[in-house]
Amino acid sequence: MCRNSFVLLAAVLFLAGCGGSGRDNSEEAIRQMISEGQQVKPTTRVSGKVTIDGEPGNKVMISAFTEAGGTNAVAECSTQPDGTYTWGTYVDGDGLPAGEYRLAFKRSARMRPGSKDMLEGKYQNPMQNDFTLTVVDGEEQTEVNYELTTN
């Protein structure tokens, strides 16, 4: 119970400065996740910027997959107009659990499932590109930047 309380406290403190994006980031939502028995692992904040051909990558969806592969992303986030992003696992901006991840990128005019990828699928398969991320427990990472190209 102590570990869950710590995660709840950390999430609540972090969320005090976060804006909404449609997710329920309330203390009550986190408590419900814990009470439903969902495994809530400690997360570490990771943020950076995506550029495409040297320009800020607006509306890029980034998906993190375990190194072992799989078809379901363990976390997703999207870039702001200036190309910046912050990972979220349980709530926006809380970070990622420690581990090794392979990344996929998709850029759409609209951030909806089935939208055309303006990068033409070049970065959609995490097992066929070289983008990885290592998250070490408790070691916040900023300026984790990715340069994508359309060529």
ROTOR-866466 format. One record per atom (N, C-alpha, C, CB): atom name; residue in three letters; x, y, z; residue number from 1. Coordinates in Angstrom, 3 decimals, padded with zeros to 6 digits. Glycine has a CB too. Example, Ala and Ser with C-alpha at 12.3 -4.5 7.8 and 13.67 -1.06 7.14 Angstrom:
<rs>
   site   code          X          Y          Z   pos
      N    ALA    013.190   -005.690    007.800     1
     CA    ALA    012.300   -004.500    007.800     1
      C    ALA    013.200   -003.300    007.800     1
     CB    ALA    011.308   -004.473    009.046     1
      N    SER    012.850   -002.250    007.080     2
     CA    SER    013.670   -001.060    007.140     2
      C    SER    012.900    000.030    007.870     2
     CB    SER    014.084   -000.598    005.725     2
</rs>
This chain:
<rs>
   site   code          X          Y          Z   pos
      N    MET    000.834   -001.197    000.000     1
     CA    MET    000.000    000.000    000.000     1
      C    MET    000.870    001.250    000.000     1
     CB    MET   -000.944    000.004    001.215     1
      N    CYS    002.007    001.215    000.683     2
     CA    CYS    002.891    002.369    000.762     2
      C    CYS    003.383    002.781   -000.619     2
     CB    CYS    004.074    002.066    001.673     2
      N    ARG    003.767    001.802   -001.452     3
     CA    ARG    004.249    002.109   -002.804     3
      C    ARG    003.157    002.774   -003.629     3
     CB    ARG    004.737    000.831   -003.508     3
      N    ASN    001.922    002.266   -003.537     4
     CA    ASN    000.804    002.869   -004.271     4
      C    ASN    000.547    004.289   -003.792     4
     CB    ASN   -000.467    002.023   -004.112     4
      N    SER    000.678    004.516   -002.494     5
     CA    SER    000.480    005.859   -001.954     5
      C    SER    001.538    006.810   -002.482     5
     CB    SER    000.508    005.836   -000.425     5
      N    PHE    002.785    006.319   -002.575     6
     CA    PHE    003.864    007.143   -003.117     6
      C    PHE    003.577    007.509   -004.569     6
     CB    PHE    005.212    006.410   -003.007     6
      N    VAL    003.157    006.528   -005.365     7
     CA    VAL    002.855    006.787   -006.776     7
      C    VAL    001.712    007.789   -006.884     7
     CB    VAL    002.493    005.471   -007.516     7
      N    LEU    000.688    007.622   -006.054     8
     CA    LEU   -000.439    008.539   -006.060     8
      C    LEU    000.011    009.948   -005.704     8
     CB    LEU   -001.517    008.066   -005.090     8
      N    LEU    000.804    010.079   -004.649     9
     CA    LEU    001.290    011.389   -004.237     9
      C    LEU    002.133    012.024   -005.330     9
     CB    LEU    002.097    011.278   -002.949     9
      N    ALA    003.045    011.258   -005.933    10
     CA    ALA    003.909    011.794   -006.995    10
      C    ALA    003.073    012.249   -008.178    10
     CB    ALA    004.939    010.741   -007.449    10
      N    ALA    002.082    011.458   -008.557    11
     CA    ALA    001.238    011.825   -009.689    11
      C    ALA    000.430    013.077   -009.393    11
     CB    ALA    000.305    010.678   -010.048    11
      N    VAL   -000.120    013.181   -008.201    12
     CA    VAL   -000.916    014.347   -007.834    12
      C    VAL   -000.057    015.602   -007.816    12
     CB    VAL   -001.576    014.138   -006.469    12
      N    LEU    001.141    015.524   -007.231    13
     CA    LEU    002.029    016.682   -007.203    13
      C    LEU    002.418    017.119   -008.605    13
     CB    LEU    003.276    016.373   -006.392    13
      N    PHE    002.717    016.160   -009.475    14
     CA    PHE    003.091    016.506   -010.839    14
      C    PHE    001.933    017.152   -011.577    14
     CB    PHE    003.565    015.272   -011.588    14
      N    LEU    000.728    016.610   -011.395    15
     CA    LEU   -000.431    017.080   -012.142    15
      C    LEU   -000.879    018.472   -011.749    15
     CB    LEU   -001.562    016.132   -011.962    15
      N    ALA   -000.406    018.969   -010.641    16
     CA    ALA   -000.790    020.314   -010.224    16
      C    ALA   -000.423    021.350   -011.279    16
     CB    ALA   -000.128    020.664   -008.897    16
      N    GLY    000.600    021.086   -012.084    17
     CA    GLY    001.018    022.037   -013.104    17
      C    GLY    000.646    021.641   -014.506    17
     CB    GLY    002.469    022.229   -013.034    17
      N    CYS   -000.098    020.559   -014.702    18
     CA    CYS   -000.393    020.079   -016.045    18
      C    CYS   -001.725    020.580   -016.554    18
     CB    CYS   -000.374    018.579   -016.075    18
      N    GLY   -001.776    020.802   -017.861    19
     CA    GLY   -003.028    021.144   -018.520    19
      C    GLY   -003.716    019.875   -018.973    19
     CB    GLY   -002.789    022.089   -019.714    19
      N    GLY   -004.974    019.968   -019.291    20
     CA    GLY   -005.734    018.809   -019.703    20
      C    GLY   -005.600    018.524   -021.178    20
     CB    GLY   -007.166    018.990   -019.357    20
      N    SER   -005.802    017.247   -021.550    21
     CA    SER   -005.808    016.872   -022.953    21
      C    SER   -006.902    015.847   -023.198    21
     CB    SER   -004.435    016.319   -023.382    21
      N    GLY   -007.929    015.892   -022.378    22
     CA    GLY   -009.014    014.950   -022.540    22
      C    GLY   -008.941    013.773   -021.579    22
     CB    GLY   -009.031    014.451   -023.936    22
      N    ARG   -007.785    013.505   -021.001    23
     CA    ARG   -007.656    012.427   -020.021    23
      C    ARG   -008.081    012.947   -018.656    23
     CB    ARG   -006.200    011.879   -019.974    23
      N    ASP   -008.595    012.023   -017.834    24
     CA    ASP   -008.942    012.378   -016.466    24
      C    ASP   -007.677    012.251   -015.628    24
     CB    ASP   -010.097    011.470   -015.906    24
      N    ASN   -007.063    013.383   -015.313    25
     CA    ASN   -005.816    013.404   -014.560    25
      C    ASN   -006.041    013.661   -013.079    25
     CB    ASN   -004.890    014.453   -015.124    25
      N    SER   -007.256    013.477   -012.619    26
     CA    SER   -007.581    013.816   -011.243    26
      C    SER   -007.031    012.786   -010.268    26
     CB    SER   -009.081    013.939   -011.075    26
      N    GLU   -006.904    013.224   -009.026    27
     CA    GLU   -006.482    012.322   -007.958    27
      C    GLU   -007.453    011.149   -007.869    27
     CB    GLU   -006.400    013.070   -006.601    27
      N    GLU   -008.729    011.411   -008.050    28
     CA    GLU   -009.736    010.355   -007.970    28
      C    GLU   -009.529    009.298   -009.056    28
     CB    GLU   -011.137    010.953   -008.084    28
      N    ALA   -009.163    009.718   -010.268    29
     CA    ALA   -008.927    008.766   -011.355    29
      C    ALA   -007.756    007.851   -011.021    29
     CB    ALA   -008.661    009.506   -012.676    29
      N    ILE   -006.703    008.409   -010.439    30
     CA    ILE   -005.537    007.604   -010.067    30
      C    ILE   -005.906    006.648   -008.940    30
     CB    ILE   -004.354    008.509   -009.641    30
      N    ARG   -006.656    007.133   -007.945    31
     CA    ARG   -007.099    006.253   -006.849    31
      C    ARG   -007.921    005.082   -007.399    31
     CB    ARG   -007.936    007.053   -005.810    31
      N    GLN   -008.783    005.363   -008.380    32
     CA    GLN   -009.617    004.309   -008.949    32
      C    GLN   -008.747    003.273   -009.659    32
     CB    GLN   -010.653    004.905   -009.925    32
      N    MET   -007.715    003.713   -010.391    33
     CA    MET   -006.806    002.772   -011.046    33
      C    MET   -006.199    001.830   -010.016    33
     CB    MET   -005.693    003.525   -011.809    33
      N    ILE   -005.754    002.397   -008.905    34
     CA    ILE   -005.121    001.599   -007.859    34
      C    ILE   -006.134    000.656   -007.224    34
     CB    ILE   -004.494    002.508   -006.789    34
      N    SER   -007.336    001.156   -006.922    35
     CA    SER   -008.341    000.321   -006.264    35
      C    SER   -008.838   -000.796   -007.177    35
     CB    SER   -009.516    001.175   -005.810    35
      N    GLU   -008.761   -000.600   -008.493    36
     CA    GLU   -009.176   -001.648   -009.426    36
      C    GLU   -008.088   -002.692   -009.609    36
     CB    GLU   -009.545   -001.043   -010.775    36
      N    GLY   -006.979   -002.513   -008.888    37
     CA    GLY   -005.917   -003.507   -008.937    37
      C    GLY   -004.978   -003.364   -010.115    37
     CB    GLY   -006.507   -004.851   -008.960    37
      N    GLN   -005.068   -002.261   -010.842    38
     CA    GLN   -004.135   -002.058   -011.942    38
      C    GLN   -002.732   -001.889   -011.376    38
     CB    GLN   -004.538   -000.829   -012.799    38
      N    GLN   -001.778   -002.501   -012.041    39
     CA    GLN   -000.400   -002.381   -011.598    39
      C    GLN    000.091   -000.985   -011.978    39
     CB    GLN    000.503   -003.498   -012.227    39
      N    VAL    000.446   -000.215   -010.990    40
     CA    VAL    000.932    001.142   -011.207    40
      C    VAL    002.409    001.151   -010.835    40
     CB    VAL    000.114    002.199   -010.365    40
      N    LYS    003.264    001.163   -011.857    41
     CA    LYS    004.714    001.174   -011.638    41
      C    LYS    005.186    002.612   -011.512    41
     CB    LYS    005.464    000.450   -012.793    41
      N    PRO    006.237    002.844   -010.750    42
     CA    PRO    006.802    004.193   -010.685    42
      C    PRO    007.265    004.628   -012.075    42
     CB    PRO    007.982    004.249   -009.675    42
      N    THR    007.079    005.894   -012.370    43
     CA    THR    007.479    006.421   -013.672    43
      C    THR    008.540    007.503   -013.505    43
     CB    THR    006.259    006.980   -014.429    43
      N    THR    009.283    007.722   -014.567    44
     CA    THR    010.312    008.750   -014.601    44
      C    THR    010.002    009.675   -015.767    44
     CB    THR    011.744    008.129   -014.730    44
      N    ARG    010.039    010.961   -015.513    45
     CA    ARG    009.693    011.952   -016.541    45
      C    ARG    010.732    011.946   -017.663    45
     CB    ARG    009.587    013.366   -015.919    45
      N    VAL    010.237    011.914   -018.901    46
     CA    VAL    011.067    011.954   -020.099    46
      C    VAL    010.413    012.932   -021.069    46
     CB    VAL    011.231    010.523   -020.744    46
      N    SER    011.213    013.877   -021.567    47
     CA    SER    010.672    014.870   -022.504    47
      C    SER    011.743    015.251   -023.513    47
     CB    SER    010.162    016.132   -021.751    47
      N    GLY    011.308    015.899   -024.570    48
     CA    GLY    012.246    016.325   -025.601    48
      C    GLY    011.533    016.996   -026.744    48
     CB    GLY    013.046    015.151   -026.111    48
      N    LYS    012.125    016.883   -027.928    49
     CA    LYS    011.591    017.549   -029.110    49
      C    LYS    011.781    016.656   -030.330    49
     CB    LYS    012.275    018.921   -029.325    49
      N    VAL    010.790    016.684   -031.206    50
     CA    VAL    010.858    015.975   -032.479    50
      C    VAL    010.939    017.021   -033.586    50
     CB    VAL    009.619    015.025   -032.680    50
      N    THR    011.908    016.817   -034.487    51
     CA    THR    011.987    017.674   -035.668    51
      C    THR    011.859    016.806   -036.908    51
     CB    THR    013.319    018.485   -035.692    51
      N    ILE    011.317    017.404   -037.948    52
     CA    ILE    011.173    016.732   -039.234    52
      C    ILE    011.851    017.619   -040.262    52
     CB    ILE    009.657    016.464   -039.601    52
      N    ASP    012.886    017.093   -040.869    53
     CA    ASP    013.690    017.861   -041.829    53
      C    ASP    014.135    019.193   -041.222    53
     CB    ASP    012.889    018.111   -043.126    53
      N    GLY    014.495    019.158   -039.941    54
     CA    GLY    015.009    020.333   -039.255    54
      C    GLY    013.960    021.287   -038.713    54
     CB    GLY    015.879    021.067   -040.162    54
      N    GLU    012.695    021.037   -038.957    55
     CA    GLU    011.598    021.894   -038.489    55
      C    GLU    010.851    021.207   -037.348    55
     CB    GLU    010.621    022.226   -039.653    55
      N    PRO    010.228    021.979   -036.443    56
     CA    PRO    009.459    021.361   -035.346    56
      C    PRO    008.411    020.386   -035.873    56
     CB    PRO    008.777    022.443   -034.498    56
      N    GLY    008.358    019.218   -035.279    57
     CA    GLY    007.411    018.181   -035.686    57
      C    GLY    006.090    018.309   -034.956    57
     CB    GLY    007.998    016.807   -035.441    57
      N    ASN    005.186    019.098   -035.493    58
     CA    ASN    003.859    019.282   -034.908    58
      C    ASN    002.987    018.073   -035.226    58
     CB    ASN    003.200    020.582   -035.433    58
      N    LYS    002.153    017.674   -034.267    59
     CA    LYS    001.189    016.590   -034.427    59
      C    LYS    001.836    015.253   -034.778    59
     CB    LYS    000.194    016.954   -035.489    59
      N    VAL    002.930    014.949   -034.094    60
     CA    VAL    003.571    013.645   -034.256    60
      C    VAL    003.156    012.775   -033.073    60
     CB    VAL    005.142    013.778   -034.346    60
      N    MET    002.608    011.615   -033.363    61
     CA    MET    002.258    010.645   -032.332    61
      C    MET    003.465    009.735   -032.151    61
     CB    MET    000.962    009.824   -032.712    61
      N    ILE    003.941    009.614   -030.904    62
     CA    ILE    005.071    008.748   -030.587    62
      C    ILE    004.542    007.596   -029.744    62
     CB    ILE    006.211    009.533   -029.836    62
      N    SER    004.889    006.386   -030.128    63
     CA    SER    004.451    005.198   -029.401    63
      C    SER    005.678    004.445   -028.902    63
     CB    SER    003.566    004.285   -030.300    63
      N    ALA    005.607    003.973   -027.659    64
     CA    ALA    006.698    003.203   -027.051    64
      C    ALA    006.274    001.745   -026.925    64
     CB    ALA    007.088    003.784   -025.656    64
      N    PHE    007.151    000.858   -027.388    65
     CA    PHE    006.926   -000.577   -027.333    65
      C    PHE    008.063   -001.206   -026.538    65
     CB    PHE    006.829   -001.194   -028.763    65
      N    THR    007.786   -002.326   -025.889    66
     CA    THR    008.857   -003.006   -025.170    66
      C    THR    009.862   -003.527   -026.184    66
     CB    THR    008.303   -004.164   -024.286    66
      N    GLU    011.090   -003.690   -025.735    67
     CA    GLU    012.152   -004.205   -026.614    67
      C    GLU    011.786   -005.576   -027.178    67
     CB    GLU    013.487   -004.293   -025.850    67
      N    ALA    010.970   -006.326   -026.457    68
     CA    ALA    010.603   -007.670   -026.895    68
      C    ALA    009.632   -007.641   -028.070    68
     CB    ALA    009.992   -008.445   -025.744    68
      N    GLY    009.125   -006.485   -028.395    69
     CA    GLY    008.185   -006.382   -029.503    69
      C    GLY    006.758   -006.341   -029.006    69
     CB    GLY    008.365   -007.539   -030.463    69
      N    GLY    005.868   -006.783   -029.834    70
     CA    GLY    004.465   -006.741   -029.478    70
      C    GLY    003.746   -005.718   -030.325    70
     CB    GLY    004.290   -006.429   -028.000    70
      N    THR    002.448   -005.815   -030.327    71
     CA    THR    001.662   -004.931   -031.181    71
      C    THR    000.991   -003.809   -030.410    71
     CB    THR    000.622   -005.721   -031.916    71
      N    ASN    000.983   -003.886   -029.088    72
     CA    ASN    000.344   -002.851   -028.291    72
      C    ASN    001.384   -001.941   -027.650    72
     CB    ASN   -000.546   -003.477   -027.220    72
      N    ALA    001.255   -000.656   -027.902    73
     CA    ALA    002.168    000.312   -027.293    73
      C    ALA    001.924    000.348   -025.790    73
     CB    ALA    001.982    001.729   -027.915    73
      N    VAL    003.002    000.484   -025.024    74
     CA    VAL    002.857    000.601   -023.575    74
      C    VAL    002.569    002.044   -023.177    74
     CB    VAL    004.123    000.097   -022.865    74
      N    ALA    002.900    002.983   -024.060    75
     CA    ALA    002.613    004.394   -023.803    75
      C    ALA    002.639    005.147   -025.131    75
     CB    ALA    003.641    005.008   -022.792    75
      N    GLU    001.908    006.259   -025.160    76
     CA    GLU    001.894    007.126   -026.332    76
      C    GLU    001.864    008.571   -025.875    76
     CB    GLU    000.684    006.813   -027.247    76
      N    CYS    002.416    009.429   -026.703    77
     CA    CYS    002.310    010.860   -026.466    77
      C    CYS    002.331    011.555   -027.818    77
     CB    CYS    003.463    011.377   -025.541    77
      N    SER    001.992    012.818   -027.839    78
     CA    SER    002.017    013.557   -029.094    78
      C    SER    002.734    014.881   -028.892    78
     CB    SER    000.589    013.788   -029.626    78
      N    THR    003.258    015.386   -029.982    79
     CA    THR    004.036    016.613   -029.919    79
      C    THR    003.139    017.841   -029.987    79
     CB    THR    005.056    016.649   -031.045    79
      N    GLN    003.652    018.907   -029.418    80
     CA    GLN    003.007    020.216   -029.457    80
      C    GLN    003.422    020.919   -030.759    80
     CB    GLN    003.396    021.079   -028.194    80
      N    PRO    002.840    022.071   -031.072    81
     CA    PRO    003.210    022.792   -032.299    81
      C    PRO    004.704    023.088   -032.419    81
     CB    PRO    002.452    024.084   -032.367    81
      N    ASP    005.402    023.238   -031.288    82
     CA    ASP    006.845    023.511   -031.347    82
      C    ASP    007.682    022.227   -031.381    82
     CB    ASP    007.261    024.359   -030.149    82
      N    GLY    007.026    021.062   -031.492    83
     CA    GLY    007.713    019.783   -031.582    83
      C    GLY    008.019    019.129   -030.251    83
     CB    GLY    008.964    019.959   -032.320    83
      N    THR    007.739    019.800   -029.141    84
     CA    THR    008.055    019.240   -027.829    84
      C    THR    007.026    018.183   -027.420    84
     CB    THR    008.118    020.355   -026.774    84
      N    TYR    007.485    017.281   -026.558    85
     CA    TYR    006.609    016.230   -026.041    85
      C    TYR    007.034    015.881   -024.619    85
     CB    TYR    006.648    014.969   -026.954    85
      N    THR    006.136    015.264   -023.885    86
     CA    THR    006.421    014.685   -022.577    86
      C    THR    005.672    013.366   -022.510    86
     CB    THR    006.006    015.651   -021.398    86
      N    TRP    006.381    012.285   -022.167    87
     CA    TRP    005.756    010.976   -022.092    87
      C    TRP    004.760    010.902   -020.944    87
     CB    TRP    006.811    009.899   -021.939    87
      N    GLY    003.712    010.117   -021.149    88
     CA    GLY    002.740    009.819   -020.111    88
      C    GLY    002.330    008.357   -020.185    88
     CB    GLY    001.513    010.731   -020.237    88
      N    THR    002.326    007.691   -019.062    89
     CA    THR    001.917    006.291   -019.013    89
      C    THR    000.524    006.154   -018.417    89
     CB    THR    002.921    005.468   -018.204    89
      N    TYR    000.330    006.725   -017.234    90
     CA    TYR   -000.958    006.612   -016.559    90
      C    TYR   -001.774    007.883   -016.716    90
     CB    TYR   -000.758    006.299   -015.084    90
      N    VAL   -001.099    009.002   -016.680    91
     CA    VAL   -001.725    010.309   -016.900    91
      C    VAL   -000.738    011.143   -017.725    91
     CB    VAL   -002.094    011.028   -015.522    91
      N    ASP   -001.222    012.181   -018.368    92
     CA    ASP   -000.366    013.009   -019.207    92
      C    ASP    000.832    013.531   -018.431    92
     CB    ASP   -001.157    014.171   -019.785    92
      N    GLY    002.020    013.314   -018.982    93
     CA    GLY    003.228    013.891   -018.429    93
      C    GLY    003.851    013.183   -017.255    93
     CB    GLY    002.955    015.228   -018.040    93
      N    ASP    003.327    012.020   -016.840    94
     CA    ASP    003.900    011.363   -015.665    94
      C    ASP    005.180    010.603   -015.991    94
     CB    ASP    002.888    010.415   -015.058    94
      N    GLY    005.481    010.361   -017.240    95
     CA    GLY    006.711    009.686   -017.626    95
      C    GLY    006.493    008.239   -018.011    95
     CB    GLY    007.701    009.761   -016.515    95
      N    LEU    007.580    007.475   -017.979    96
     CA    LEU    007.569    006.060   -018.349    96
      C    LEU    008.199    005.227   -017.232    96
     CB    LEU    008.324    005.835   -019.688    96
      N    PRO    007.755    003.980   -017.071    97
     CA    PRO    008.443    003.084   -016.149    97
      C    PRO    009.851    002.792   -016.672    97
     CB    PRO    007.642    001.767   -015.961    97
      N    ALA    010.767    002.452   -015.782    98
     CA    ALA    012.124    002.104   -016.188    98
      C    ALA    012.080    000.933   -017.164    98
     CB    ALA    012.997    001.758   -014.957    98
      N    GLY    012.950    000.989   -018.171    99
     CA    GLY    013.019   -000.102   -019.139    99
      C    GLY    013.576    000.339   -020.474    99
     CB    GLY    011.658   -000.698   -019.339    99
      N    GLU    013.620   -000.624   -021.380   100
     CA    GLU    014.089   -000.400   -022.751   100
      C    GLU    012.878   -000.360   -023.665   100
     CB    GLU    015.097   -001.512   -023.205   100
      N    TYR    012.835    000.634   -024.528   101
     CA    TYR    011.709    000.807   -025.433   101
      C    TYR    012.184    001.005   -026.865   101
     CB    TYR    010.852    001.987   -024.994   101
      N    ARG    011.368    000.551   -027.794   102
     CA    ARG    011.538    000.863   -029.208   102
      C    ARG    010.410    001.824   -029.546   102
     CB    ARG    011.516   -000.442   -030.128   102
      N    LEU    010.689    002.780   -030.421   103
     CA    LEU    009.731    003.850   -030.685   103
      C    LEU    009.209    003.813   -032.113   103
     CB    LEU    010.365    005.194   -030.407   103
      N    ALA    007.986    004.278   -032.264   104
     CA    ALA    007.360    004.454   -033.573   104
      C    ALA    006.829    005.885   -033.636   104
     CB    ALA    006.206    003.399   -033.816   104
      N    PHE    006.845    006.461   -034.829   105
     CA    PHE    006.393    007.830   -035.034   105
      C    PHE    005.403    007.860   -036.184   105
     CB    PHE    007.584    008.776   -035.309   105
      N    LYS    004.378    008.663   -036.023   106
     CA    LYS    003.383    008.872   -037.078   106
      C    LYS    002.962    010.335   -037.021   106
     CB    LYS    002.140    007.908   -036.912   106
      N    ARG    002.913    010.975   -038.175   107
     CA    ARG    002.483    012.374   -038.224   107
      C    ARG    001.239    012.461   -039.087   107
     CB    ARG    003.613    013.303   -038.778   107
      N    SER    000.197    013.014   -038.514   108
     CA    SER   -001.067    013.146   -039.218   108
      C    SER   -001.573    014.571   -039.130   108
     CB    SER   -002.103    012.178   -038.654   108
      N    ALA   -002.312    014.965   -040.129   109
     CA    ALA   -002.950    016.277   -040.086   109
      C    ALA   -003.961    016.299   -038.949   109
     CB    ALA   -003.636    016.613   -041.441   109
      N    ARG   -004.578    015.137   -038.702   110
     CA    ARG   -005.523    014.977   -037.594   110
      C    ARG   -005.031    013.840   -036.724   110
     CB    ARG   -006.979    014.704   -038.108   110
      N    MET   -005.083    014.041   -035.433   111
     CA    MET   -004.612    013.021   -034.488   111
      C    MET   -005.731    012.025   -034.208   111
     CB    MET   -004.123    013.672   -033.164   111
      N    ARG   -006.083    011.242   -035.219   112
     CA    ARG   -007.141    010.246   -035.067   112
      C    ARG   -006.676    008.922   -035.636   112
     CB    ARG   -008.441    010.706   -035.761   112
      N    PRO   -007.167    007.812   -035.069   113
     CA    PRO   -006.817    006.509   -035.646   113
      C    PRO   -007.248    006.456   -037.109   113
     CB    PRO   -007.478    005.353   -034.844   113
      N    GLY   -006.412    005.872   -037.942   114
     CA    GLY   -006.736    005.745   -039.357   114
      C    GLY   -006.365    006.948   -040.198   114
     CB    GLY   -008.175    005.489   -039.506   114
      N    SER   -005.878    008.021   -039.573   115
     CA    SER   -005.473    009.202   -040.332   115
      C    SER   -004.230    008.874   -041.155   115
     CB    SER   -005.204    010.406   -039.386   115
      N    LYS   -004.123    009.501   -042.316   116
     CA    LYS   -002.980    009.284   -043.202   116
      C    LYS   -001.697    009.755   -042.521   116
     CB    LYS   -003.181    010.021   -044.550   116
      N    ASP   -000.672    008.915   -042.599   117
     CA    ASP    000.636    009.235   -042.033   117
      C    ASP    001.401    010.096   -043.032   117
     CB    ASP    001.436    007.939   -041.686   117
      N    MET    001.681    011.344   -042.645   118
     CA    MET    002.392    012.265   -043.524   118
      C    MET    003.870    011.882   -043.661   118
     CB    MET    002.267    013.695   -042.997   118
      N    LEU    004.336    010.922   -042.864   119
     CA    LEU    005.696    010.403   -042.989   119
      C    LEU    005.714    009.123   -043.828   119
     CB    LEU    006.299    010.138   -041.598   119
      N    GLU    004.570    008.793   -044.386   120
     CA    GLU    004.380    007.659   -045.293   120
      C    GLU    004.826    006.320   -044.703   120
     CB    GLU    005.129    007.908   -046.570   120
      N    GLY    004.601    006.142   -043.410   121
     CA    GLY    004.875    004.871   -042.747   121
      C    GLY    006.341    004.585   -042.467   121
     CB    GLY    004.336    003.782   -043.563   121
      N    LYS    007.208    005.534   -042.778   122
     CA    LYS    008.657    005.324   -042.639   122
      C    LYS    009.073    004.950   -041.221   122
     CB    LYS    009.397    006.569   -043.062   122
      N    TYR    008.381    005.459   -040.209   123
     CA    TYR    008.771    005.242   -038.817   123
      C    TYR    007.707    004.513   -038.002   123
     CB    TYR    009.080    006.561   -038.167   123
      N    GLN    006.712    003.932   -038.659   124
     CA    GLN    005.602    003.312   -037.931   124
      C    GLN    005.919    001.947   -037.335   124
     CB    GLN    004.436    003.179   -038.837   124
      N    ASN    006.879    001.230   -037.862   125
     CA    ASN    007.203   -000.090   -037.326   125
      C    ASN    008.414    000.045   -036.404   125
     CB    ASN    007.485   -001.115   -038.476   125
      N    PRO    008.211   -000.108   -035.098   126
     CA    PRO    009.321    000.090   -034.163   126
      C    PRO    010.444   -000.944   -034.316   126
     CB    PRO    008.800    000.050   -032.751   126
      N    MET    010.153   -002.057   -034.931   127
     CA    MET    011.178   -003.084   -035.107   127
      C    MET    011.981   -002.868   -036.392   127
     CB    MET    010.535   -004.470   -035.122   127
      N    GLN    011.570   -001.882   -037.199   128
     CA    GLN    012.276   -001.626   -038.455   128
      C    GLN    012.900   -000.239   -038.507   128
     CB    GLN    011.333   -001.796   -039.618   128
      N    ASN    012.993    000.432   -037.377   129
     CA    ASN    013.727    001.697   -037.334   129
      C    ASN    014.685    001.644   -036.147   129
     CB    ASN    012.748    002.928   -037.221   129
      N    ASP    015.562    002.612   -036.063   130
     CA    ASP    016.621    002.580   -035.048   130
      C    ASP    016.329    003.423   -033.811   130
     CB    ASP    017.903    003.043   -035.656   130
      N    PHE    015.101    003.859   -033.614   131
     CA    PHE    014.799    004.741   -032.491   131
      C    PHE    014.473    003.929   -031.243   131
     CB    PHE    013.631    005.675   -032.839   131
      N    THR    015.305    004.105   -030.222   132
     CA    THR    015.113    003.418   -028.950   132
      C    THR    015.184    004.432   -027.821   132
     CB    THR    016.169    002.302   -028.753   132
      N    LEU    014.754    004.003   -026.662   133
     CA    LEU    014.787    004.842   -025.471   133
      C    LEU    015.053    003.953   -024.265   133
     CB    LEU    013.455    005.638   -025.300   133
      N    THR    016.024    004.351   -023.452   134
     CA    THR    016.301    003.663   -022.201   134
      C    THR    015.907    004.587   -021.060   134
     CB    THR    017.803    003.244   -022.100   134
      N    VAL    015.026    004.111   -020.208   135
     CA    VAL    014.580    004.887   -019.047   135
      C    VAL    015.134    004.214   -017.799   135
     CB    VAL    013.009    004.993   -018.988   135
      N    VAL    015.885    004.995   -017.013   136
     CA    VAL    016.457    004.508   -015.761   136
      C    VAL    015.606    005.069   -014.628   136
     CB    VAL    017.972    004.925   -015.608   136
      N    ASP    015.198    004.193   -013.727   137
     CA    ASP    014.328    004.586   -012.618   137
      C    ASP    014.892    005.798   -011.878   137
     CB    ASP    014.143    003.416   -011.646   137
      N    GLY    014.087    006.855   -011.795   138
     CA    GLY    014.446    008.039   -011.033   138
      C    GLY    015.378    009.018   -011.719   138
     CB    GLY    015.053    007.625   -009.792   138
      N    GLU    015.841    008.722   -012.929   139
     CA    GLU    016.744    009.628   -013.645   139
      C    GLU    015.982    010.389   -014.723   139
     CB    GLU    017.921    008.846   -014.271   139
      N    GLU    015.425    011.532   -014.344   140
     CA    GLU    014.654    012.349   -015.286   140
      C    GLU    015.514    012.679   -016.505   140
     CB    GLU    014.152    013.655   -014.603   140
      N    GLN    014.879    012.611   -017.674   141
     CA    GLN    015.576    012.914   -018.920   141
      C    GLN    014.854    014.049   -019.646   141
     CB    GLN    015.668    011.654   -019.824   141
      N    THR    015.587    015.074   -019.956   142
     CA    THR    015.055    016.159   -020.766   142
      C    THR    015.904    016.234   -022.029   142
     CB    THR    015.057    017.528   -019.982   142
      N    GLU    015.401    016.885   -023.001   143
     CA    GLU    016.102    017.028   -024.283   143
      C    GLU    016.411    015.681   -024.935   143
     CB    GLU    017.394    017.802   -024.083   143
      N    VAL    015.461    014.751   -024.841   144
     CA    VAL    015.553    013.498   -025.574   144
      C    VAL    014.921    013.794   -026.933   144
     CB    VAL    014.829    012.284   -024.809   144
      N    ASN    015.777    014.167   -027.878   145
     CA    ASN    015.316    014.699   -029.160   145
      C    ASN    015.445    013.661   -030.271   145
     CB    ASN    016.105    015.957   -029.527   145
      N    TYR    014.539    013.755   -031.239   146
     CA    TYR    014.540    012.842   -032.376   146
      C    TYR    014.420    013.652   -033.658   146
     CB    TYR    013.388    011.806   -032.266   146
      N    GLU    015.290    013.349   -034.617   147
     CA    GLU    015.265    013.989   -035.931   147
      C    GLU    014.725    012.986   -036.940   147
     CB    GLU    016.688    014.496   -036.347   147
      N    LEU    013.604    013.324   -037.545   148
     CA    LEU    013.004    012.497   -038.581   148
      C    LEU    013.195    013.200   -039.926   148
     CB    LEU    011.486    012.233   -038.289   148
      N    THR    013.182    012.428   -040.984   149
     CA    THR    013.282    012.998   -042.330   149
      C    THR    012.177    012.445   -043.209   149
     CB    THR    014.662    012.703   -042.953   149
      N    THR    011.831    013.202   -044.206   150
     CA    THR    010.811    012.743   -045.150   150
      C    THR    011.435    012.074   -046.363   150
     CB    THR    009.938    013.908   -045.596   150
      N    ASN    012.744    012.129   -046.499   151
     CA    ASN    013.427    011.505   -047.657   151
      C    ASN    013.686    010.046   -047.408   151
     CB    ASN    014.750    012.215   -047.962   151
</rs>
